[in-house]
Amino acid sequence: GNIAIDAAVSQIEGVYIANGTISTGESDTKFIGEGTFVGWGGVNLQRDFEGTRNNTEPVEVFRYRPDFKLNLPGFLKRPTIEWQEVAP
């Protein structure tokens, strides 16, 4: 499905994976996302400061957090696909 972040939310942290799209919500509030954000259908950056402030400051900031990957539970670190060679 999709992940829609409410316009009132200004900061989130975590690993977010959507089969559809990730949308940040229409707002003039700065958004900070820390972690991993994957939208297989795309990522919609919808926030806007409405004015010249857009020229000097980002309204949406994404920070990669490698500590989230390092601290994943063991069952999420293992691949879910197993390959096996078979005789022709």
C-alpha positions, 0 to 999 in steps of 0.5 A: 500500500501507500504511506501518507504522512500527516501534514501536522507531523514534523519528524519521524524516524524508522524504516518505511517501505511502501509497495506504493508511494510515500507522501509527506503531506501538504504543509508549510511545516518543515519535515525531517525524516530519519532512517530509510524511506523506500516507495516502490511507486515513488516518493511525493515531496509535497511540502512548501514554505510558500515564498522566498524561504524555499530558495534558502532552506529545505522544507523536507530533509532526509537523513540516513541512519545506518544504526537502524539497519545494524539494530534490526531484529535477526529475522529481518536480516535474513533473506527470505529467498533461498536458491538451490541448484537442481540437476537439469 
